[in-house]
Amino acid sequence: MFKNLHDREDTLGLSYRNEGKVDSVFHSHAYYEIYYFHGGSCNYLIGGNIYMLQPGDLILMNGMTLHCPKVDNAVPYIRTTVHFEPAALKPYLELPHAVNVLQPFQELKNCRLTLRGPEKEEAERILHEMSVHRRTDGLIAYNRLHLAFLDLLYFVHDQCQRTLRAGREFSSEKEKHVQRIVSFLEERFADDLHLEHLQEHLNFSKFYLSKIFKEITGLTIFQFVYRRRINEAKTLFLHNPGHSVTDVCLQVGFKHLAHFSRLFKQQVGLTPEKYKKTVREQLSS
């Protein structure tokens, strides 16, 4: 079913009921992810969406959209994550009568399922089974792990068909305003932005907008913008290796190369030049 049957890490990753602390840093990745929230206090930002999580919430992510959890570390933050390479499922999807279990990731990109009652119990049962088989050695346990994983994908597909079209609700007007700020910034992050632009667009005081944005996301508005620009720069270095660092700097919205380089190294751990060189070497290997 999977390309490398003996390479668990390359095909399927599982972190079950993780309670470790997490850095609230925006990031993206090429693999798909299923995130399940068991408990704690977490606002999850994915692209232009903000999800105020409750136990039983399950999030699908196609990975490439910038995302970040904002967690209250005063209470235990418990979550399970499953990540996988979609290409690994290709042989299975080509079988007769196979259902395209990747459809929710491909068409809906990123979304939340609110699971309660029997649906919540079923999701937790499947995740627990995956954890048990993951900790067990041997080919039988390995195959049972992947069968449970397929069961999870079918479960998610079924839930999406029944509930996702209803749309999502905001729990407060304040969260709705922050959602509008994020959507605006996603569209305009590379522009020469000023808080006055937000004030004019949303018809609220820039001081109020700054306050509620920090309260909900844990970031200032410009911290969000800068992180979004850096993530876009990483994508450009990957897909356009011929572009110079200066070209990328200007393209993502920075005016000064020194400012771009300093923030890039703070967020990525490498200078733009070293990151670009690393990407080029990986592409040529």
C-alpha positions in Angstrom: 0.0 0.0 0.0 2.7 2.4 1.0 5.9 3.0 -1.0 8.5 2.2 1.7 6.9 -0.4 3.9 9.8 -0.5 6.2 10.4 3.3 6.6 7.7 4.4 9.0 9.0 8.0 9.4 8.9 8.7 5.7 5.3 7.6 5.1 3.4 8.1 8.3 4.1 10.1 11.4 2.2 9.9 14.7 2.5 11.9 17.9 -0.2 10.6 20.3 -1.5 12.8 23.1 1.5 15.0 23.1 1.7 17.3 26.1 5.0 19.0 25.3 5.3 22.7 25.0 5.2 24.2 21.5 6.7 27.2 20.0 4.0 29.5 18.5 5.8 30.0 15.2 4.1 30.1 11.8 5.3 27.3 9.6 4.4 25.2 6.6 5.3 21.7 5.3 4.8 19.6 2.2 3.0 16.7 4.0 -0.7 16.4 4.9 -1.7 16.6 8.6 -4.6 15.6 10.8 -4.6 17.4 14.1 -6.8 16.3 17.0 -7.3 18.5 20.1 -7.8 16.6 23.3 -7.7 19.4 25.8 -6.1 22.7 26.9 -6.5 26.3 25.6 -5.5 26.8 22.0 -6.4 29.2 19.2 -5.2 27.7 15.9 -4.4 30.1 13.0 -4.4 28.6 9.5 -4.0 30.9 6.6 -7.0 33.3 6.9 -8.9 31.2 9.5 -8.8 31.3 13.3 -10.2 28.3 15.2 -11.0 28.6 18.9 -10.5 24.9 19.7 -12.6 22.7 22.0 -11.9 19.1 22.9 -13.0 16.9 20.1 -12.1 19.4 17.3 -10.2 17.8 14.4 -8.3 19.9 11.9 -7.3 18.8 8.4 -4.3 20.6 6.9 -2.7 20.3 3.5 0.5 21.6 5.1 1.5 24.3 2.7 -0.7 27.0 4.2 1.0 29.0 7.0 -0.3 27.8 10.3 0.5 28.3 14.0 -1.1 27.3 17.4 -1.5 30.0 20.1 -1.4 28.1 23.4 -2.0 29.1 27.0 0.8 27.2 28.7 -0.9 27.6 32.1 -3.0 24.5 31.3 -1.9 21.2 29.8 -2.0 21.3 26.0 -2.9 17.8 24.8 -3.1 17.0 21.1 -2.5 14.2 18.6 -1.0 14.8 15.2 -0.8 12.4 12.2 1.2 13.5 9.2 1.8 11.6 5.9 3.0 12.0 2.4 -0.1 11.9 0.1 2.0 10.2 -2.7 2.4 7.2 -0.4 -1.3 6.5 -0.9 -1.2 6.4 -4.7 -1.1 2.6 -5.1 -4.1 2.2 -2.8 -6.1 4.9 -4.6 -5.6 3.1 -7.9 -7.3 -0.1 -6.7 -10.7 -0.9 -8.1 -13.6 0.6 -6.1 -11.2 2.7 -3.9 -12.6 6.0 -2.5 -10.4 9.1 -2.9 -9.8 9.6 0.8 -7.6 12.5 0.0 -10.5 14.5 -1.4 -11.0 16.6 1.8 -7.4 17.7 1.8 -7.4 18.4 -1.9 -10.6 20.3 -2.2 -11.1 21.8 1.3 -7.4 22.5 1.9 -7.7 23.3 5.6 -10.8 22.9 7.8 -12.1 22.0 11.2 -14.5 19.2 12.1 -16.3 19.6 15.4 -16.7 16.0 16.8 -19.0 15.4 19.7 -20.6 12.3 21.2 -20.2 9.0 19.2 -18.1 10.7 16.5 -15.6 12.0 19.1 -15.4 8.6 20.7 -14.8 6.9 17.4 -12.0 9.3 16.4 -10.3 8.8 19.8 -10.6 5.0 19.5 -8.9 5.0 16.1 -6.1 7.3 17.2 -5.6 5.1 20.3 -5.4 2.0 18.1 -2.8 3.6 15.9 -0.8 4.5 19.0 -0.9 0.9 20.3 0.2 -0.6 16.9 2.9 2.1 16.5 4.5 1.0 19.8 4.5 -2.6 18.8 7.2 -4.3 16.7 6.6 -6.7 13.9 5.0 -6.7 10.4 1.5 -7.5 11.7 1.5 -4.5 14.0 2.9 -2.4 11.2 0.1 -3.4 8.8 -2.5 -2.9 11.5 -1.2 0.6 12.1 -1.7 1.4 8.4 -5.1 -0.2 8.3 -6.1 1.9 11.3 -4.7 5.0 9.5 -6.9 4.2 6.5 -9.9 3.8 8.8 -9.1 7.3 10.1 -9.0 8.7 6.5 -12.4 7.1 5.7 -13.8 8.4 9.0 -12.6 11.9 8.1 -14.0 11.6 4.6 -17.4 10.6 5.9 -17.5 13.4 8.4 -16.6 16.0 5.8 -19.3 14.8 3.5 -22.0 15.2 6.2 -21.0 18.2 8.2 -18.4 20.4 6.4 -20.8 22.2 4.0 -22.6 23.8 6.9 -19.8 26.3 7.3 -18.2 27.6 10.5 -19.3 30.0 13.2 -17.5 32.5 15.3 -17.9 32.5 19.0 -17.7 36.2 19.4 -17.7 39.5 17.4 -14.1 40.1 18.6 -13.0 36.8 16.9 -14.9 37.7 13.8 -13.0 41.0 13.6 -9.6 39.3 14.0 -10.6 36.9 11.3 -11.2 39.8 9.0 -7.8 41.3 9.9 -6.1 38.0 9.1 -7.9 37.7 5.8 -6.9 41.3 4.9 -3.2 40.6 5.8 -3.2 37.3 3.8 -4.2 39.3 0.7 -2.0 42.3 1.3 1.1 41.1 3.2 3.5 42.1 0.4 2.1 45.6 0.2 3.4 48.7 1.9 1.1 48.2 4.9 0.2 50.7 7.6 -2.3 50.3 10.5 -4.3 53.1 8.9 -5.1 50.8 6.0 -6.7 48.3 8.4 -8.5 51.1 10.1 -10.0 52.3 6.8 -10.8 48.8 5.6 -12.5 47.6 8.8 -13.9 50.8 10.2 -12.4 50.3 13.6 -9.7 52.2 15.5 -6.2 50.9 14.8 -5.6 50.8 18.5 -8.6 48.5 19.0 -7.6 46.3 16.1 -4.0 46.0 17.4 -5.3 45.1 20.9 -7.7 42.4 19.9 -5.3 40.9 17.4 -2.6 40.5 20.0 -5.2 39.1 22.5 -6.4 36.4 20.1 -3.3 35.5 18.2 -0.5 36.3 20.7 1.3 38.3 18.0 1.3 42.0 17.0 -0.1 42.7 13.6 3.4 43.4 12.2 4.8 40.3 13.7 2.2 38.3 11.8 3.0 40.2 8.6 6.8 39.7 8.9 6.4 36.0 9.6 4.1 35.7 6.6 6.6 37.4 4.4 9.5 35.2 5.6 7.4 32.1 4.9 6.6 33.4 1.4 10.4 34.1 0.9 11.1 30.4 1.8 8.6 29.3 -0.8 10.1 31.6 -3.5 13.6 30.3 -2.8 12.3 26.7 -3.2 10.3 27.2 -6.4 12.4 30.0 -8.0 16.1 29.1 -7.1 17.3 31.6 -9.7 16.0 34.6 -7.9 18.5 36.7 -6.0 18.1 37.4 -2.3 17.4 41.0 -3.1 14.7 40.1 -5.6 12.9 37.9 -3.1 13.3 40.5 -0.3 11.5 43.1 -2.4 9.0 40.7 -3.8 7.7 39.7 -0.4 7.3 43.3 0.8 10.5 44.3 2.6 12.2 47.6 1.6 15.6 47.0 3.2 17.8 44.0 2.7 19.3 44.2 6.1 15.9 44.2 7.8 14.9 41.2 5.7 18.1 39.3 6.4 17.9 39.9 10.2 14.2 38.7 10.5 14.9 35.8 8.2 17.7 34.5 10.3 15.7 35.0 13.5 12.8 32.9 12.2 14.6 30.3 10.1 18.0 30.0 11.8 19.9 30.7 8.6 20.7 33.8 6.6 18.8 34.1 3.3 22.0 33.4 1.4 22.7 30.2 3.4 19.1 29.0 3.1 19.1 29.6 -0.6 22.3 27.7 -1.0 20.9 24.8 1.1 17.8 24.6 -1.0 19.8 24.7 -4.2 22.0 21.8 -3.0 19.0 19.7 -2.0 17.4 20.3 -5.4 20.5 19.2 -7.3 21.2 16.1 -5.2 
